[in-house]
Amino acid sequence: MKQFLCFCFGVLGIIFSIQGVAQNVLPDFSARELTKGKIQISWENPFPSCIQLAVQRSADSSKDYRTIFSSQSPELPANGFVDNKPLTAARSYYRIFYVLKGGDYYFSKVHVVETIPIATIPEKPAAKPLPIPKPEKPKEVMKVPAVKMDMVSIYLKKSELFRFTRVEYLHFRDSINSKTKDALHKINDHAVEWKPSKKPNKKELTIVYGPNGVLRELNKKSYSKFKDSVFSKTKDSLTRVDEWHVQFRPFVPKAKEYIDIYLNDGFLMEVETGLYKKFKDSIANKTKDTVYSINKNRSDIHPFIPKPKEYIQIYRNDSLLVRLEAALYKRFRDSVAARTKDTIYSVDNNRADIHPYVPKYVWKPSVYVFTNTQGYVSIVLPQFKQHKYQIIFYEEDGSELFRIKTIKEGELVLDKANFLHAGWFHFELFEDEKLKEKSKFQLLRD
């Protein structure tokens, strides 16, 4: 029973510990100090389309962020990173920068981690190298550049093979002295010449040297397999020194280079050199911004600033009719020309005037009131029985001459004497008290 209870409490403890370090979902994430000098950054990624993800750090919450980790698989649903070299400041600020397919990029929330200062341990004084006997008759003095740091370079036939710290050199020297018959001759405090033994070993073994000394001792068949394995499965290299000695050089990948991107003179982000062209093309294809290369390590984004819209004011009879965007003015002008008889005149770049079409008046004799062949005024109303008609006559100056309130005949002839003089006279004919026609006629002299 006790064992069962212990097992249950153990399971509960594991569950609570897992919940305690639950990862937050982007654009949020988790940041906490594991131990002294170790900060854990973890997150959950809900974006399968994520193509780039980088953890950035700064001593200031709002600026000077630098990338300290770039994910090789940014699309993973959950991931993490441990910062083994946090800032010496009491507070470190972290954020995550990520890019989705299509070029959209985002920054996560900023998390602050208060770190525990790491006690510094004073370095022990460097061990003095053991004296190395000088060759009795050196044939040639090798010129070696002075080295400021406490490093030791190993030379073979005037070519530098390795460079070690003082402690690493001691391990290398001990390995050479204990496993080979090679000689190490001191040139100066920072340079040693390595002279492989020219005597063939009895077992005819090929000695492979690495940065830490003798790496392997192989017979002819084993060395052939070793060489094929190195060339086919790794990027390391093998250089033959002589018949029995081979130098092994581990492949050292180049450190990733970054280009700093600035926006409005403020640092925005870092982009790997290999991804910079894709980033630049994305900016060019999906925005109107411009990317300028300042130097090989910096580029500036110049945001697109649209020109202010230009307007043209349309006037009619000195009154503002409408205010149009310049891009729409041509369509408006063509519409006026096609659908009306008005004319548009451009006064300047910002104003145009509409001159309304004024038709010329062309007099046309009335079919109801006109002058007959004898020179009298005739009134012809075919529908006098169906409607009530009234007519008013006016002088040419608009003053009323006389009126007939009710016309009860289909054709009525008025004598010239009713109009007092020759000339033009105006009239208004009403049908059921509605104006039916307004026109004029002329009486000639006898």
C-alpha positions as a Markdown table, in Angstrom:
| # | Residue | x | y | z |
|---|---|---|---|---|
| 1 | Met | 0.0 | 0.0 | 0.0 |
| 2 | Lys | 2.8 | 2.4 | 0.9 |
| 3 | Gln | 4.6 | 1.6 | -2.4 |
| 4 | Phe | 1.3 | 2.4 | -4.3 |
| 5 | Leu | 0.9 | 5.7 | -2.5 |
| 6 | Cys | 4.5 | 6.6 | -3.2 |
| 7 | Phe | 4.0 | 5.8 | -6.9 |
| 8 | Cys | 0.8 | 8.0 | -7.1 |
| 9 | Phe | 2.6 | 11.0 | -5.4 |
| 10 | Gly | 5.5 | 10.5 | -7.8 |
| 11 | Val | 3.2 | 10.6 | -10.9 |
| 12 | Leu | 1.4 | 13.7 | -9.5 |
| 13 | Gly | 4.8 | 15.4 | -9.0 |
| 14 | Ile | 5.8 | 14.7 | -12.6 |
| 15 | Ile | 2.4 | 16.1 | -13.9 |
| 16 | Phe | 2.8 | 19.3 | -11.8 |
| 17 | Ser | 6.4 | 19.7 | -12.9 |
| 18 | Ile | 5.3 | 19.4 | -16.5 |
| 19 | Gln | 2.5 | 22.0 | -16.1 |
| 20 | Gly | 5.0 | 24.3 | -14.3 |
| 21 | Val | 7.1 | 24.6 | -17.5 |
| 22 | Ala | 4.3 | 24.7 | -20.0 |
| 23 | Gln | 5.2 | 26.6 | -23.1 |
| 24 | Asn | 3.3 | 29.7 | -24.2 |
| 25 | Val | 1.9 | 30.0 | -27.7 |
| 26 | Leu | 3.3 | 32.6 | -30.1 |
| 27 | Pro | 3.2 | 35.6 | -30.1 |
| 28 | Asp | 3.9 | 34.8 | -26.5 |
| 29 | Phe | 6.6 | 32.5 | -25.1 |
| 30 | Ser | 8.3 | 31.4 | -21.8 |
| 31 | Ala | 11.6 | 32.7 | -20.4 |
| 32 | Arg | 13.1 | 31.6 | -17.1 |
| 33 | Glu | 16.4 | 31.1 | -15.4 |
| 34 | Leu | 17.2 | 27.4 | -15.0 |
| 35 | Thr | 20.4 | 27.7 | -13.0 |
| 36 | Lys | 23.1 | 30.3 | -12.7 |
| 37 | Gly | 24.2 | 31.4 | -16.2 |
| 38 | Lys | 21.4 | 29.4 | -18.0 |
| 39 | Ile | 18.2 | 31.0 | -19.4 |
| 40 | Gln | 15.6 | 28.7 | -20.9 |
| 41 | Ile | 13.5 | 30.1 | -23.8 |
| 42 | Ser | 10.6 | 27.9 | -25.0 |
| 43 | Trp | 7.5 | 28.4 | -27.1 |
| 44 | Glu | 4.7 | 26.7 | -29.0 |
| 45 | Asn | 4.3 | 27.6 | -32.7 |
| 46 | Pro | 0.7 | 27.5 | -34.1 |
| 47 | Phe | 1.9 | 28.6 | -37.5 |
| 48 | Pro | 3.0 | 25.6 | -39.8 |
| 49 | Ser | 3.8 | 28.3 | -42.5 |
| 50 | Cys | 6.6 | 29.7 | -40.3 |
| 51 | Ile | 9.8 | 29.9 | -42.4 |
| 52 | Gln | 12.2 | 31.8 | -40.1 |
| 53 | Leu | 12.3 | 32.1 | -36.3 |
| 54 | Ala | 15.0 | 33.9 | -34.2 |
| 55 | Val | 15.4 | 34.5 | -30.5 |
| 56 | Gln | 16.7 | 38.1 | -29.8 |
| 57 | Arg | 18.2 | 39.6 | -26.6 |
| 58 | Ser | 18.9 | 43.0 | -25.3 |
| 59 | Ala | 19.8 | 44.9 | -22.1 |
| 60 | Asp | 17.1 | 47.5 | -23.0 |
| 61 | Ser | 13.4 | 46.6 | -23.3 |
| 62 | Ser | 12.9 | 48.8 | -26.4 |
| 63 | Lys | 16.0 | 48.8 | -28.5 |
| 64 | Asp | 19.4 | 47.2 | -29.4 |
| 65 | Tyr | 18.1 | 43.6 | -29.8 |
| 66 | Arg | 20.5 | 41.1 | -31.3 |
| 67 | Thr | 19.8 | 37.6 | -32.6 |
| 68 | Ile | 21.3 | 34.9 | -30.4 |
| 69 | Phe | 19.6 | 31.8 | -31.8 |
| 70 | Ser | 18.1 | 31.0 | -35.3 |
| 71 | Ser | 15.9 | 27.9 | -35.4 |
| 72 | Gln | 16.9 | 25.3 | -38.1 |
| 73 | Ser | 13.3 | 24.0 | -38.1 |
| 74 | Pro | 11.0 | 27.1 | -37.5 |
| 75 | Glu | 7.9 | 25.2 | -38.5 |
| 76 | Leu | 8.0 | 22.8 | -35.4 |
| 77 | Pro | 5.0 | 23.1 | -33.2 |
| 78 | Ala | 7.1 | 23.3 | -30.1 |
| 79 | Asn | 10.7 | 24.2 | -29.5 |
| 80 | Gly | 13.2 | 25.8 | -27.1 |
| 81 | Phe | 16.6 | 27.2 | -26.6 |
| 82 | Val | 19.0 | 27.6 | -23.6 |
| 83 | Asp | 21.0 | 30.8 | -23.4 |
| 84 | Asn | 24.3 | 29.7 | -21.9 |
| 85 | Lys | 25.9 | 33.1 | -22.1 |
| 86 | Pro | 23.4 | 35.6 | -20.7 |
| 87 | Leu | 24.2 | 39.3 | -20.4 |
| 88 | Thr | 26.1 | 40.3 | -17.3 |
| 89 | Ala | 23.4 | 42.9 | -16.5 |
| 90 | Ala | 20.9 | 42.1 | -13.7 |
| 91 | Arg | 18.1 | 42.0 | -16.3 |
| 92 | Ser | 17.9 | 40.5 | -19.8 |
| 93 | Tyr | 15.1 | 41.2 | -22.2 |
| 94 | Tyr | 14.1 | 38.5 | -24.7 |
| 95 | Arg | 11.7 | 38.5 | -27.7 |
| 96 | Ile | 11.1 | 36.2 | -30.7 |
| 97 | Phe | 11.1 | 37.4 | -34.3 |
| 98 | Tyr | 9.3 | 35.1 | -36.8 |
| 99 | Val | 8.5 | 35.2 | -40.5 |
| 100 | Leu | 5.6 | 33.5 | -42.2 |
| 101 | Lys | 5.3 | 32.4 | -45.8 |
| 102 | Gly | 4.5 | 35.4 | -48.0 |
| 103 | Gly | 7.0 | 37.7 | -46.2 |
| 104 | Asp | 4.8 | 38.8 | -43.2 |
| 105 | Tyr | 7.0 | 39.2 | -40.1 |
| 106 | Tyr | 6.1 | 39.6 | -36.5 |
| 107 | Phe | 7.7 | 40.3 | -33.1 |
| 108 | Ser | 6.5 | 38.5 | -29.9 |
| 109 | Lys | 5.9 | 40.0 | -26.5 |
| 110 | Val | 9.0 | 41.0 | -24.6 |
| 111 | His | 9.9 | 39.0 | -21.5 |
| 112 | Val | 12.4 | 40.1 | -18.8 |
| 113 | Val | 14.5 | 37.7 | -16.8 |
| 114 | Glu | 16.3 | 38.8 | -13.7 |
| 115 | Thr | 19.5 | 36.8 | -13.5 |
| 116 | Ile | 21.6 | 35.8 | -10.5 |
| 117 | Pro | 25.1 | 37.2 | -10.8 |
| 118 | Ile | 27.7 | 34.5 | -11.5 |
| 119 | Ala | 30.7 | 34.6 | -9.2 |
| 120 | Thr | 33.9 | 35.1 | -11.1 |
| 121 | Ile | 36.7 | 32.6 | -10.4 |
| 122 | Pro | 40.2 | 34.1 | -10.7 |
| 123 | Glu | 42.2 | 32.4 | -13.4 |
| 124 | Lys | 45.1 | 30.3 | -12.4 |
| 125 | Pro | 48.5 | 31.5 | -13.7 |
| 126 | Ala | 49.4 | 29.7 | -16.9 |
| 127 | Ala | 51.7 | 26.7 | -16.4 |
| 128 | Lys | 55.2 | 27.3 | -17.6 |
| 129 | Pro | 56.1 | 25.1 | -20.6 |
| 130 | Leu | 58.7 | 22.4 | -20.0 |
| 131 | Pro | 62.0 | 23.1 | -21.7 |
| 132 | Ile | 62.4 | 21.6 | -25.1 |
| 133 | Pro | 65.9 | 20.8 | -26.2 |
| 134 | Lys | 67.0 | 22.9 | -29.2 |
| 135 | Pro | 68.4 | 21.2 | -32.2 |
| 136 | Glu | 72.1 | 21.1 | -32.3 |
| 137 | Lys | 72.5 | 22.6 | -35.8 |
| 138 | Pro | 69.4 | 24.2 | -37.1 |
| 139 | Lys | 69.8 | 24.6 | -40.8 |
| 140 | Glu | 67.4 | 27.6 | -41.1 |
| 141 | Val | 65.9 | 30.1 | -38.7 |
| 142 | Met | 62.1 | 30.3 | -39.3 |
| 143 | Lys | 60.5 | 33.7 | -39.0 |
| 144 | Val | 57.3 | 33.5 | -37.1 |
| 145 | Pro | 54.9 | 36.5 | -36.6 |
| 146 | Ala | 54.7 | 37.7 | -33.0 |
| 147 | Val | 51.5 | 36.6 | -31.2 |
| 148 | Lys | 50.0 | 38.7 | -28.5 |
| 149 | Met | 47.8 | 36.0 | -27.0 |
| 150 | Asp | 49.2 | 33.1 | -24.9 |
| 151 | Met | 48.9 | 30.7 | -27.9 |
| 152 | Val | 51.3 | 28.1 | -29.3 |
| 153 | Ser | 51.4 | 27.5 | -33.1 |
| 154 | Ile | 52.6 | 24.1 | -34.5 |
| 155 | Tyr | 54.5 | 24.4 | -37.7 |
| 156 | Leu | 55.4 | 21.8 | -40.3 |
| 157 | Lys | 57.7 | 22.7 | -43.1 |
| 158 | Lys | 57.1 | 26.5 | -42.5 |
| 159 | Ser | 53.3 | 26.0 | -42.6 |
| 160 | Glu | 51.1 | 26.5 | -39.6 |
| 161 | Leu | 49.2 | 23.3 | -38.8 |
| 162 | Phe | 47.6 | 23.9 | -35.4 |
| 163 | Arg | 47.2 | 26.7 | -32.9 |
| 164 | Phe | 46.7 | 25.7 | -29.3 |
| 165 | Thr | 46.3 | 27.4 | -25.9 |
| 166 | Arg | 49.2 | 26.7 | -23.5 |
| 167 | Val | 47.2 | 23.8 | -21.8 |
| 168 | Glu | 46.1 | 22.3 | -25.1 |
| 169 | Tyr | 49.7 | 22.4 | -26.3 |
| 170 | Leu | 50.9 | 20.4 | -23.3 |
| 171 | His | 48.4 | 17.6 | -24.1 |
| 172 | Phe | 49.5 | 17.6 | -27.7 |
| 173 | Arg | 53.2 | 17.5 | -26.8 |
| 174 | Asp | 52.6 | 14.6 | -24.3 |
| 175 | Ser | 50.7 | 12.7 | -27.0 |
| 176 | Ile | 53.5 | 13.1 | -29.6 |
| 177 | Asn | 56.2 | 12.1 | -27.1 |
| 178 | Ser | 54.4 | 9.1 | -25.8 |
| 179 | Lys | 52.9 | 7.6 | -29.0 |
| 180 | Thr | 55.4 | 8.6 | -31.7 |
| 181 | Lys | 59.1 | 9.1 | -32.3 |
| 182 | Asp | 58.5 | 12.6 | -33.7 |
| 183 | Ala | 60.4 | 15.6 | -32.5 |
| 184 | Leu | 59.1 | 19.0 | -31.4 |
| 185 | His | 61.7 | 21.9 | -31.6 |
| 186 | Lys | 60.9 | 25.2 | -29.9 |
| 187 | Ile | 61.3 | 28.3 | -32.1 |
| 188 | Asn | 60.1 | 30.8 | -29.5 |
| 189 | Asp | 57.6 | 31.0 | -26.7 |
| 190 | His | 54.7 | 30.9 | -29.2 |
| 191 | Ala | 56.0 | 28.7 | -32.0 |
| 192 | Val | 57.1 | 25.0 | -32.1 |
| 193 | Glu | 58.3 | 23.1 | -35.2 |
| 194 | Trp | 57.1 | 19.6 | -35.6 |
| 195 | Lys | 59.5 | 17.1 | -37.3 |
| 196 | Pro | 57.9 | 13.7 | -38.0 |
| 197 | Ser | 60.2 | 10.7 | -37.6 |
| 198 | Lys | 61.6 | 9.6 | -40.9 |
| 199 | Lys | 62.3 | 6.0 | -39.6 |
| 200 | Pro | 59.6 | 3.6 | -40.8 |
| 201 | Asn | 57.8 | 1.9 | -37.9 |
| 202 | Lys | 58.1 | -1.8 | -37.6 |
| 203 | Lys | 54.4 | -2.4 | -37.8 |
| 204 | Glu | 54.1 | -0.1 | -40.8 |
| 205 | Leu | 51.3 | 1.9 | -39.2 |
| 206 | Thr | 50.0 | 5.2 | -40.5 |
| 207 | Ile | 49.8 | 7.7 | -37.7 |
| 208 | Val | 46.8 | 10.1 | -38.0 |
| 209 | Tyr | 47.3 | 13.4 | -36.1 |
| 210 | Gly | 44.4 | 15.6 | -35.0 |
| 211 | Pro | 44.2 | 18.9 | -33.0 |
| 212 | Asn | 44.6 | 16.9 | -29.7 |
| 213 | Gly | 47.6 | 14.9 | -30.8 |
| 214 | Val | 47.8 | 11.3 | -32.1 |
| 215 | Leu | 44.3 | 10.4 | -33.2 |
| 216 | Arg | 44.7 | 6.9 | -34.6 |
| 217 | Glu | 47.4 | 4.4 | -35.6 |
| 218 | Leu | 46.2 | 2.3 | -38.5 |
| 219 | Asn | 47.6 | -0.3 | -40.8 |
| 220 | Lys | 47.3 | 0.1 | -44.5 |
| 221 | Lys | 43.9 | -1.6 | -44.9 |
| 222 | Ser | 42.4 | 0.1 | -41.9 |
| 223 | Tyr | 43.7 | 3.5 | -43.0 |
| 224 | Ser | 42.1 | 3.0 | -46.5 |
| 225 | Lys | 38.7 | 2.4 | -44.9 |
| 226 | Phe | 39.2 | 5.3 | -42.5 |
| 227 | Lys | 40.0 | 7.6 | -45.4 |
| 228 | Asp | 37.0 | 6.5 | -47.5 |
| 229 | Ser | 34.7 | 7.0 | -44.5 |
| 230 | Val | 36.0 | 10.5 | -43.8 |
| 231 | Phe | 35.7 | 11.6 | -47.4 |
| 232 | Ser | 32.2 | 10.1 | -48.0 |
| 233 | Lys | 30.5 | 10.8 | -44.7 |
| 234 | Thr | 32.0 | 14.0 | -43.4 |
| 235 | Lys | 33.4 | 17.4 | -44.6 |
| 236 | Asp | 36.7 | 16.8 | -42.7 |
| 237 | Ser | 40.0 | 16.7 | -44.6 |
| 238 | Leu | 43.1 | 14.5 | -44.5 |
| 239 | Thr | 46.5 | 15.8 | -45.5 |
| 240 | Arg | 49.5 | 13.4 | -46.0 |
| 241 | Val | 52.7 | 14.8 | -44.3 |
| 242 | Asp | 54.9 | 11.9 | -45.5 |
| 243 | Glu | 54.7 | 8.1 | -46.0 |
| 244 | Trp | 53.7 | 7.4 | -42.4 |
| 245 | His | 52.1 | 10.6 | -41.1 |
| 246 | Val | 48.7 | 12.1 | -42.0 |
| 247 | Gln | 47.1 | 15.3 | -40.7 |
| 248 | Phe | 43.4 | 15.2 | -39.8 |
| 249 | Arg | 41.6 | 18.6 | -40.0 |
| 250 | Pro | 38.0 | 18.7 | -38.6 |
| 251 | Phe | 35.6 | 20.7 | -40.7 |
| 252 | Val | 34.8 | 24.1 | -39.1 |
| 253 | Pro | 31.6 | 25.6 | -40.6 |
| 254 | Lys | 31.7 | 29.3 | -41.3 |
| 255 | Ala | 29.9 | 31.4 | -38.7 |
| 256 | Lys | 26.5 | 32.7 | -40.0 |
| 257 | Glu | 26.6 | 36.3 | -41.2 |
| 258 | Tyr | 23.8 | 38.6 | -40.6 |
| 259 | Ile | 22.6 | 41.9 | -42.2 |
| 260 | Asp | 21.1 | 44.5 | -39.9 |
| 261 | Ile | 17.9 | 46.0 | -41.1 |
| 262 | Tyr | 17.1 | 49.5 | -40.0 |
| 263 | Leu | 13.8 | 51.4 | -40.3 |
| 264 | Asn | 13.7 | 55.2 | -39.8 |
| 265 | Asp | 17.2 | 55.1 | -38.3 |
| 266 | Gly | 16.1 | 52.5 | -35.7 |
| 267 | Phe | 17.2 | 48.9 | -35.6 |
| 268 | Leu | 14.4 | 46.6 | -36.8 |
| 269 | Met | 15.8 | 43.1 | -37.2 |
| 270 | Glu | 18.6 | 40.8 | -38.4 |
| 271 | Val | 18.4 | 38.7 | -41.5 |
| 272 | Glu | 20.8 | 35.9 | -42.4 |
| 273 | Thr | 22.9 | 36.7 | -45.5 |
| 274 | Gly | 21.6 | 33.7 | -47.3 |
| 275 | Leu | 17.9 | 34.8 | -46.7 |
| 276 | Tyr | 18.5 | 38.5 | -47.4 |
| 277 | Lys | 17.7 | 38.3 | -51.2 |
| 278 | Lys | 14.4 | 36.5 | -50.4 |
| 279 | Phe | 13.6 | 39.2 | -47.8 |
| 280 | Lys | 14.4 | 42.0 | -50.2 |
| 281 | Asp | 12.3 | 40.5 | -53.0 |
| 282 | Ser | 9.4 | 40.1 | -50.6 |
| 283 | Ile | 9.6 | 43.8 | -49.7 |
| 284 | Ala | 9.7 | 44.7 | -53.4 |
| 285 | Asn | 6.8 | 42.5 | -54.4 |
| 286 | Lys | 4.4 | 43.0 | -51.5 |
| 287 | Thr | 5.0 | 46.6 | -50.5 |
| 288 | Lys | 5.9 | 49.9 | -52.0 |
| 289 | Asp | 8.8 | 50.3 | -49.6 |
| 290 | Thr | 12.4 | 50.5 | -50.8 |
| 291 | Val | 15.5 | 48.7 | -49.4 |
| 292 | Tyr | 18.8 | 50.4 | -49.7 |
| 293 | Ser | 22.1 | 48.6 | -49.0 |
| 294 | Ile | 24.3 | 50.9 | -46.9 |
| 295 | Asn | 27.2 | 48.4 | -46.7 |
| 296 | Lys | 27.6 | 44.6 | -46.5 |
| 297 | Asn | 26.3 | 44.5 | -43.0 |
| 298 | Arg | 23.5 | 47.0 | -43.0 |
| 299 | Ser | 20.4 | 47.9 | -45.1 |
| 300 | Asp | 17.8 | 50.6 | -44.6 |
| 301 | Ile | 14.1 | 50.4 | -45.4 |
| 302 | His | 12.6 | 53.6 | -46.7 |
| 303 | Pro | 8.8 | 53.4 | -46.2 |
| 304 | Phe | 6.7 | 54.4 | -49.2 |
| 305 | Ile | 5.2 | 57.9 | -48.7 |
| 306 | Pro | 2.2 | 58.3 | -51.1 |
| 307 | Lys | 1.9 | 61.7 | -52.8 |
| 308 | Pro | -1.0 | 63.8 | -51.4 |
| 309 | Lys | -4.1 | 63.5 | -53.6 |
| 310 | Glu | -4.6 | 66.4 | -56.1 |
| 311 | Tyr | -8.1 | 67.8 | -56.6 |
| 312 | Ile | -9.7 | 69.9 | -59.3 |
| 313 | Gln | -12.6 | 72.2 | -58.4 |
| 314 | Ile | -15.4 | 72.4 | -60.9 |
| 315 | Tyr | -17.3 | 75.7 | -61.1 |
| 316 | Arg | -20.5 | 76.6 | -62.8 |
| 317 | Asn | -21.7 | 80.3 | -63.0 |
| 318 | Asp | -18.9 | 81.1 | -60.4 |
| 319 | Ser | -20.4 | 78.6 | -57.9 |
| 320 | Leu | -18.5 | 75.5 | -56.8 |
| 321 | Leu | -20.3 | 72.5 | -58.3 |
| 322 | Val | -18.1 | 69.6 | -57.3 |
| 323 | Arg | -14.5 | 68.8 | -56.1 |
| 324 | Leu | -12.9 | 65.8 | -58.0 |
| 325 | Glu | -9.7 | 63.9 | -57.6 |
| 326 | Ala | -7.3 | 64.7 | -60.5 |
| 327 | Ala | -7.4 | 61.0 | -61.6 |
| 328 | Leu | -11.2 | 61.2 | -62.1 |
| 329 | Tyr | -11.2 | 64.6 | -63.9 |
| 330 | Lys | -10.7 | 63.2 | -67.4 |
| 331 | Arg | -13.6 | 60.7 | -67.0 |
| 332 | Phe | -15.8 | 63.6 | -65.8 |
| 333 | Arg | -14.8 | 65.8 | -68.7 |
| 334 | Asp | -15.4 | 63.1 | -71.2 |
| 335 | Ser | -18.8 | 62.4 | -69.7 |
| 336 | Val | -19.9 | 66.1 | -69.9 |
| 337 | Ala | -18.7 | 66.2 | -73.5 |
| 338 | Ala | -20.5 | 63.0 | -74.5 |
| 339 | Arg | -23.8 | 63.6 | -72.7 |
| 340 | Thr | -24.4 | 67.3 | -72.7 |
| 341 | Lys | -23.7 | 70.3 | -74.9 |
| 342 | Asp | -21.9 | 72.2 | -72.1 |
| 343 | Thr | -18.3 | 73.2 | -72.4 |
| 344 | Ile | -15.5 | 72.7 | -69.8 |
| 345 | Tyr | -12.6 | 75.2 | -69.7 |
| 346 | Ser | -9.5 | 74.6 | -67.6 |
| 347 | Val | -8.7 | 77.8 | -65.7 |
| 348 | Asp | -5.5 | 76.4 | -64.1 |
| 349 | Asn | -4.2 | 73.0 | -62.6 |
| 350 | Asn | -6.8 | 73.2 | -59.8 |
| 351 | Arg | -9.9 | 74.7 | -61.4 |
| 352 | Ala | -12.2 | 74.2 | -64.4 |
| 353 | Asp | -15.3 | 76.1 | -65.3 |
| 354 | Ile | -18.4 | 74.7 | -67.0 |
| 355 | His | -20.0 | 77.0 | -69.5 |
| 356 | Pro | -23.7 | 75.8 | -69.9 |
| 357 | Tyr | -24.9 | 75.5 | -73.5 |
| 358 | Val | -27.3 | 78.3 | -74.4 |
| 359 | Pro | -29.3 | 77.4 | -77.5 |
| 360 | Lys | -30.2 | 80.0 | -80.1 |
| 361 | Tyr | -33.9 | 80.9 | -80.1 |
| 362 | Val | -35.5 | 80.0 | -83.4 |
| 363 | Trp | -39.1 | 81.1 | -83.7 |
| 364 | Lys | -41.6 | 78.6 | -85.0 |
| 365 | Pro | -45.2 | 79.6 | -85.8 |
| 366 | Ser | -47.9 | 78.1 | -83.6 |
| 367 | Val | -50.5 | 75.7 | -85.0 |
| 368 | Tyr | -53.1 | 77.1 | -82.6 |
| 369 | Val | -52.6 | 80.9 | -82.9 |
| 370 | Phe | -51.2 | 82.3 | -86.1 |
| 371 | Thr | -51.7 | 85.0 | -88.8 |
| 372 | Asn | -53.8 | 83.8 | -91.7 |
| 373 | Thr | -53.4 | 84.7 | -95.4 |
| 374 | Gln | -55.6 | 87.8 | -95.1 |
| 375 | Gly | -53.5 | 89.1 | -92.3 |
| 376 | Tyr | -55.9 | 88.4 | -89.4 |
| 377 | Val | -55.3 | 86.4 | -86.3 |
| 378 | Ser | -56.8 | 82.9 | -86.3 |
| 379 | Ile | -57.3 | 80.7 | -83.3 |
| 380 | Val | -57.8 | 77.0 | -84.1 |
| 381 | Leu | -58.8 | 74.6 | -81.3 |
| 382 | Pro | -59.9 | 71.1 | -82.6 |
| 383 | Gln | -60.8 | 69.9 | -79.1 |
| 384 | Phe | -62.7 | 72.9 | -77.8 |
| 385 | Lys | -65.6 | 70.6 | -76.8 |
| 386 | Gln | -63.5 | 68.4 | -74.6 |
| 387 | His | -61.5 | 71.1 | -72.9 |
| 388 | Lys | -61.9 | 74.6 | -71.5 |
| 389 | Tyr | -59.5 | 77.1 | -73.2 |
| 390 | Gln | -58.4 | 80.6 | -72.3 |
| 391 | Ile | -55.9 | 82.9 | -74.0 |
| 392 | Ile | -54.0 | 86.1 | -73.0 |
| 393 | Phe | -52.3 | 88.5 | -75.4 |
| 394 | Tyr | -49.3 | 90.6 | -74.5 |
| 395 | Glu | -47.4 | 93.5 | -76.0 |
| 396 | Glu | -43.8 | 92.8 | -77.0 |
| 397 | Asp | -42.7 | 94.5 | -73.7 |
| 398 | Gly | -44.7 | 91.9 | -71.7 |
| 399 | Ser | -47.6 | 94.2 | -70.8 |
| 400 | Glu | -51.1 | 92.5 | -71.0 |
| 401 | Leu | -53.1 | 93.7 | -74.0 |
| 402 | Phe | -56.4 | 91.7 | -73.5 |
| 403 | Arg | -57.6 | 88.2 | -72.8 |
| 404 | Ile | -60.4 | 85.9 | -73.8 |
| 405 | Lys | -61.6 | 83.9 | -70.8 |
| 406 | Thr | -63.7 | 81.3 | -72.6 |
| 407 | Ile | -63.4 | 80.1 | -76.2 |
| 408 | Lys | -66.5 | 78.2 | -77.3 |
| 409 | Glu | -65.7 | 77.8 | -81.0 |
| 410 | Gly | -63.2 | 75.5 | -82.8 |
| 411 | Glu | -62.0 | 78.3 | -85.1 |
| 412 | Leu | -62.0 | 82.0 | -84.2 |
| 413 | Val | -60.7 | 85.0 | -86.3 |
| 414 | Leu | -59.7 | 88.2 | -84.5 |
| 415 | Asp | -59.7 | 91.6 | -86.3 |
| 416 | Lys | -56.5 | 93.6 | -86.5 |
| 417 | Ala | -58.3 | 96.5 | -84.8 |
| 418 | Asn | -58.1 | 94.5 | -81.5 |
| 419 | Phe | -54.3 | 94.9 | -81.5 |
| 420 | Leu | -54.1 | 98.6 | -82.2 |
| 421 | His | -50.8 | 98.5 | -84.2 |
| 422 | Ala | -48.7 | 96.3 | -86.3 |
| 423 | Gly | -45.7 | 94.3 | -84.9 |
| 424 | Trp | -45.0 | 91.3 | -82.7 |
| 425 | Phe | -47.4 | 90.1 | -80.0 |
| 426 | His | -47.0 | 87.4 | -77.4 |
| 427 | Phe | -49.7 | 85.0 | -76.1 |
| 428 | Glu | -50.3 | 82.3 | -73.5 |
| 429 | Leu | -52.8 | 79.5 | -74.3 |
| 430 | Phe | -54.3 | 77.7 | -71.3 |
| 431 | Glu | -56.1 | 74.3 | -71.5 |
| 432 | Asp | -58.1 | 73.4 | -68.4 |
| 433 | Glu | -56.3 | 76.2 | -66.6 |
| 434 | Lys | -52.9 | 74.7 | -67.5 |
| 435 | Leu | -50.4 | 76.4 | -69.8 |
| 436 | Lys | -50.5 | 74.6 | -73.1 |
| 437 | Glu | -48.4 | 76.9 | -75.3 |
| 438 | Lys | -46.5 | 80.1 | -75.0 |
| 439 | Ser | -45.4 | 81.8 | -78.3 |
| 440 | Lys | -45.7 | 84.9 | -80.5 |
| 441 | Phe | -47.0 | 86.0 | -83.9 |
| 442 | Gln | -46.5 | 89.1 | -86.1 |
| 443 | Leu | -49.1 | 91.5 | -87.6 |
| 444 | Leu | -48.0 | 93.3 | -90.8 |
| 445 | Arg | -49.0 | 96.8 | -91.9 |
| 446 | Asp | -51.8 | 97.0 | -94.5 |
